[in-house]
């Protein structure tokens, strides 16, 4: 925590170390005074804390491995646009949105949709939600747009760390922009990917049994569309298997 304060907020590392060092001395005194209670049942909350910490580390490491795999599978934006222009698919009226964690590249849900269904909406929005260091973000600063090409626009929604990232509310603001005029957020089709993690041991980072544990945790995780407040009636799920 002390290192985080020093690095993130720019405080003097020596001052941070001095303050936290004095607090550490007090904490160590309390630990020493209660050390005799470990064998009288105090070991159980410590064991429980270790299990929770292990699960959290497994989730973080597994998600980093999964994101590395997905990043390598994403197609570059210019390559995708060139392919669409050279091989024009059937364009459906209306707009589609793909919620993506990546700030670059084409989401796998979109490439899978085009590859298997061979159609593309007239307007496609690549939507990502970014958490800010500020507790709240002014509505005027919430939306940033970037044109990708071939009717595709990247929409970046900024939310404060005390705000819930409601994508639908953000898109209502985004659709007021002249570049997105005519798009009704209530009629957008959201394409969401349901990733099935396959533990293969091919990607370095964790043992295979931990990969299987992460796969089970990921299977029970909330879907992005539900987390970001997208109405279920507007969501189309695309299945995808990724090996880690």
N, C-alpha and C positions, 0 to 999 in steps of 0.2 A: 504494500500500500504506500509506503514511504517513497519507493522508487517511482510509482505511478504518479504521485503528487508532484515530485520533483520534475519528471519528464513531461507530464501532460500540462501542468499549470505554470511551469517555468520558475518555480521557487528555487532559492539557493539550496543545493544539495546538502551543504554542511549544516545549515539551519534546520532543514527537515530531519537530518540524521540526529542532531542534538535533541530536538523535541521528541522524536519517536524513540530515541535511545533511553531517555528518562522514563518514558511510559513503559518501555520494555522491561526495565529494572523492576518497576512496580508489579508488572504482570508475572515476572519470574518469581517474585516473592509469593504471590498468590498460588502459583503452580506448585512451588515447594511445600507450602503449607497444606495443600490438598493432595499431595502425592500419596499419602498413606491410604487415601480412599479408593485408589485404583483397584485394589484387590477386593474391595467391599462393594463392587458393582459399578465403580466409576469407569471401568474399562468398556462398558456397553455403549455409552454415548460416543466414546472415542472411536470404537469400532464402527458404529453407525456413520459417523462423520467421515471415516476413511472410505467406507463403501460409497457414500454419496460423492465424495471427491473423485474416486476412481471412475464412477459412471460419468461424471461431468468431463473428466479428462478424456475418457473414451469417446464421448460424443464430439468434443472439440477436435480431437485428432482425426476421428473418422470423417467428420464433415470437411475438414481441410483436405483429406485425401480424395473425398468424393468431388469436391470443387475443382481440384487439380485435374481429375479425370474429365469432368464436364468441360472445363476450359479448353482442354486439348481436343475435344470433340466439336466445339462450336466452330461454325464457319465464319470467316471474315466477312464484314459487312459489304465491302466492295465486291468481293467474289460472289456473294449471294445476289446482290443487285444486278451485277453483270449477267449472271445466269438467268435471272427472271426476265431481264430485258431481251436476252437472246432467245429464250425459250418461254414466251409469254404463256402463263397458265390461264385457265378460265378465271375471270375476276368476278367475285360475288358482290352484289350490292351491299352497302353498309360498311361497318367497321368492326375490326377484331382487335383484341388486346391480349398481349402475352405478358404476364408478370414474370420478371427475371431478376436474379440477384446480380448478374453481371452488368458492368457499365460499358462493355464493348462486346462485339461479336453477336451473332444471331442465335437466339435461344433455341435449344434443342427441340422444344415443343413446336416451334414454327417450321423448322426444317423437316421434322417428322410429319407434320400436317401436310406440307407441300409435297413431300416425297410419296406419301401413301394416298392422299386424297386428290392430288393434282389440281387443287384450286387455291385461290388466294383472294381475300377480301380486297375491295377497292382501296380501303384505308386500313393500315395495320399500325398499331401503337405498341411499342416495346416499353413497358412500364416498369420502373424500378423505384423502390422507396429507400431513401437515404436518411439515416439518423444524424441529427446535428448535435454539436456540443452545447448549444443553447437549450434551455428547457422548453421553449416554444418558438415556433417560426411564424413570422407574419404572413398572412395569406398572400400578400403581394410578392413575397419571396419564395413561395412554396413550389412553384412550377417552373421548370426549365425545359425547353424544347430544342431538339436537334434533328434536322432533316437527314435521313439516311439515303433515301432515293426509292424509286419505283413505288411510291405511295406509302412508304414506311417512315414513321416518325418515332424518335426516341423521346419518351416523356420521363423526366426525373422529378420525383416528388420528394421534397425535403420536409422532414418532421422533427420536432424537438424531442429530446429524450424523455420528456414527461407526457408526450402526446402518443395516442395510439395511431399507428399508420393506417388510416382508413383510405384505401385506394379510390373507392367510389367518390368520396367527397373531394379528393384531390383531382380526379378526372373531371368532375363538374366544373372546377376552376379552370382546368386545362382547356376544356372545350369552349371556353369563352375567348380563347386566343384566336386571332384571325386565321392562323394556319390550320386550326382544327374546326373552323366554323362549319356548321351543318352536321356535326356528329352529335348524336343523342346518347349520353352515357347510359340511359336506361335500355337502349337497344344494342349496346355493344356485346359481341360474343367474346367471352374470355376463354382462352385456351390455356389449360393448366396441365403441368406434367406431374404424373405420379411415378416417382422413381423407385424402382425395385433394386436394392443394393445386393450385389452378388459377391460374397466373400470368396476370393480366389487366391489370396496370398501373392498376387503378381505385383502389387504396388507396395513399395517399402513404407514402413511407418508403424505397423502394428502386427502382432501375431494373428494368425488366422482365427483363433478362438475369440479374440477381441473384435475382429472384423465381423464375425457372426453376431456377437453381442450388439455391435453398432447397427447391423442390418435389422435386428429385431427392434431396437429402439427407434430406428428411422421408420420402420413399418407402422409404428404406433404414433408417430409425430403428427401434429396438425398439418393439414394441407395448406399451401400458401393462399389459395383463394378464400378459404374459411377464415384464416388469420387476418387477412387484409380487408375483410368485410364485403366481399363480392357476393351478391345474391346467387344462391345455388341454381336458380332457374336460368342464369346467363352463363353457366360454366360448362365447358366441354373438356373432359379429361383425356390426356394422351399418356399411355403407358410407355415406360422406358426402362430398360435394364442397363445398369452400369456396374462393371466389375471394379473392385478395389483390391 
